Amino acid sequence: MISKPARLKHKPYPTCMVASLLVWMLLFSSSAFAYLGPGAGLGMLGSLIAIAVVMLVVVLGLIVYPLRMLKKRRMQAKLKNGDGVALNP
């Protein structure tokens, strides 16, 4: 006698389903043999360089901006306590 398949008590997560589909597509895909011409290649290279520069600027901005604010607060504290040099005599 053949038994019925066991029912799942929960629904599979959508992210797991999408991830398994992507892995399946990567494992069982065939080659496209597509030609990438020099114009498209240079455009893609320019885009990748632009993305890298933007990411570098963002990271530097996240590092430099808090340091500038910290320096400004320290300078204001020095001027308030009378430890700093007055800019306008």
C-alpha positions in Angstrom: 0.0 0.0 0.0 1.4 3.4 -1.0 1.1 6.0 1.8 0.3 9.7 1.2 3.2 12.1 1.2 3.7 13.9 4.5 2.3 17.4 4.6 4.5 20.3 5.6 3.5 22.0 8.8 4.7 25.3 7.6 5.0 27.0 4.2 8.5 27.3 2.8 10.0 30.8 3.1 9.9 32.9 -0.2 13.6 33.8 0.2 14.6 30.2 0.4 12.5 29.4 -2.7 14.1 32.3 -4.6 17.6 31.3 -3.4 17.2 27.7 -4.4 15.8 28.8 -7.8 18.9 31.0 -8.4 21.3 28.2 -7.3 19.5 25.8 -9.6 19.6 28.3 -12.5 23.4 28.8 -12.0 24.2 25.1 -11.8 22.2 24.1 -14.8 22.6 27.0 -17.2 24.2 26.7 -20.6 26.7 29.0 -22.2 25.4 31.9 -24.2 28.5 32.5 -26.4 27.6 36.2 -26.5 29.9 38.8 -28.0 30.7 41.9 -25.9 32.0 44.6 -28.3 34.4 47.3 -27.4 31.7 50.0 -27.0 29.7 48.0 -24.6 32.8 46.9 -22.8 34.1 50.4 -22.3 30.6 51.5 -21.1 30.5 48.7 -18.6 34.0 49.5 -17.4 33.1 53.1 -17.0 30.0 52.2 -15.0 32.0 49.9 -12.7 34.6 52.6 -12.1 31.8 55.1 -11.3 30.2 52.7 -8.8 33.6 52.1 -7.2 34.3 55.8 -6.8 30.8 56.4 -5.4 31.3 53.7 -2.8 34.7 55.1 -1.9 33.2 58.6 -1.4 30.4 57.2 0.7 32.8 55.3 3.0 35.1 58.3 3.3 32.1 60.5 4.0 31.0 58.2 6.8 34.5 58.4 8.3 35.4 62.1 7.8 32.1 63.8 8.7 31.9 62.5 12.3 35.6 63.4 12.8 34.9 66.9 11.6 32.0 67.2 14.0 34.1 65.9 16.9 36.9 68.4 16.1 34.3 71.2 16.0 32.9 70.2 19.4 36.3 70.1 20.9 37.2 73.5 19.5 34.0 75.0 20.9 34.7 73.4 24.3 38.2 74.9 24.3 36.9 78.4 23.5 34.1 78.1 26.1 36.6 77.1 28.8 39.1 79.8 27.8 41.8 77.3 26.8 41.8 78.2 23.1 43.1 81.2 21.3 40.6 83.8 20.4 40.2 84.2 16.6 39.0 87.8 16.7 40.9 90.1 19.1 
